[in-house]
Amino acid sequence: MCFDTVIVELKALSEIRGVEESQVINYLKATGFGVGLLLNFGAPSLQQRRFVFSPSAKSAQSAD
């Protein structure tokens, strides 16, 4: 957690898969936070995904 508003998930994998994305979405739903970042340092270049959670809609979407 950063600044009590953002979930940051750090990974070192060859590529980001759906499992990692689902994990960030579950963290957002559990905490009620609005923004989640998934950062992967294991690929040849940095991979990042930003997720936005809407508590009223109870869904999270990738903002990429």
Contacts in CASP RR format, 6 or more apart in sequence:
PFRMAT RR
TARGET T0000
AUTHOR 0000-0000-0000
METHOD contacts of the structure
MODEL  1
MCFDTVIVELKALSEIRGVEESQVINYLKATGFGVGLLLNFGAPSLQQRR
FVFSPSAKSAQSAD
1 7 0 8 1.000
1 8 0 8 1.000
1 31 0 8 1.000
1 33 0 8 1.000
2 8 0 8 1.000
5 33 0 8 1.000
5 34 0 8 1.000
5 35 0 8 1.000
6 33 0 8 1.000
6 34 0 8 1.000
6 35 0 8 1.000
6 36 0 8 1.000
6 37 0 8 1.000
7 24 0 8 1.000
7 27 0 8 1.000
7 28 0 8 1.000
7 31 0 8 1.000
7 33 0 8 1.000
7 35 0 8 1.000
7 36 0 8 1.000
7 37 0 8 1.000
8 36 0 8 1.000
8 37 0 8 1.000
8 39 0 8 1.000
9 20 0 8 1.000
9 23 0 8 1.000
9 24 0 8 1.000
9 27 0 8 1.000
9 36 0 8 1.000
9 37 0 8 1.000
9 38 0 8 1.000
9 39 0 8 1.000
10 39 0 8 1.000
10 41 0 8 1.000
11 20 0 8 1.000
11 38 0 8 1.000
11 39 0 8 1.000
11 40 0 8 1.000
11 41 0 8 1.000
11 42 0 8 1.000
12 40 0 8 1.000
12 41 0 8 1.000
12 42 0 8 1.000
13 20 0 8 1.000
13 40 0 8 1.000
13 42 0 8 1.000
13 43 0 8 1.000
14 42 0 8 1.000
14 43 0 8 1.000
15 40 0 8 1.000
15 43 0 8 1.000
15 47 0 8 1.000
16 38 0 8 1.000
16 40 0 8 1.000
16 43 0 8 1.000
16 47 0 8 1.000
16 49 0 8 1.000
20 38 0 8 1.000
20 40 0 8 1.000
21 38 0 8 1.000
21 49 0 8 1.000
21 51 0 8 1.000
21 62 0 8 1.000
24 36 0 8 1.000
24 37 0 8 1.000
24 38 0 8 1.000
24 49 0 8 1.000
24 51 0 8 1.000
24 60 0 8 1.000
25 51 0 8 1.000
25 53 0 8 1.000
25 60 0 8 1.000
27 33 0 8 1.000
27 36 0 8 1.000
28 34 0 8 1.000
28 35 0 8 1.000
28 36 0 8 1.000
28 51 0 8 1.000
28 53 0 8 1.000
28 60 0 8 1.000
29 53 0 8 1.000
29 58 0 8 1.000
29 60 0 8 1.000
32 53 0 8 1.000
32 55 0 8 1.000
33 53 0 8 1.000
34 52 0 8 1.000
34 53 0 8 1.000
34 54 0 8 1.000
34 55 0 8 1.000
35 50 0 8 1.000
35 51 0 8 1.000
35 52 0 8 1.000
35 53 0 8 1.000
36 50 0 8 1.000
36 51 0 8 1.000
36 52 0 8 1.000
36 53 0 8 1.000
37 48 0 8 1.000
37 49 0 8 1.000
37 50 0 8 1.000
37 51 0 8 1.000
38 48 0 8 1.000
38 49 0 8 1.000
38 50 0 8 1.000
38 51 0 8 1.000
39 46 0 8 1.000
39 47 0 8 1.000
39 48 0 8 1.000
40 46 0 8 1.000
40 47 0 8 1.000
40 48 0 8 1.000
49 62 0 8 1.000
49 64 0 8 1.000
50 62 0 8 1.000
50 63 0 8 1.000
50 64 0 8 1.000
51 60 0 8 1.000
51 61 0 8 1.000
51 62 0 8 1.000
51 63 0 8 1.000
52 60 0 8 1.000
52 61 0 8 1.000
52 63 0 8 1.000
53 59 0 8 1.000
53 60 0 8 1.000
54 60 0 8 1.000
END
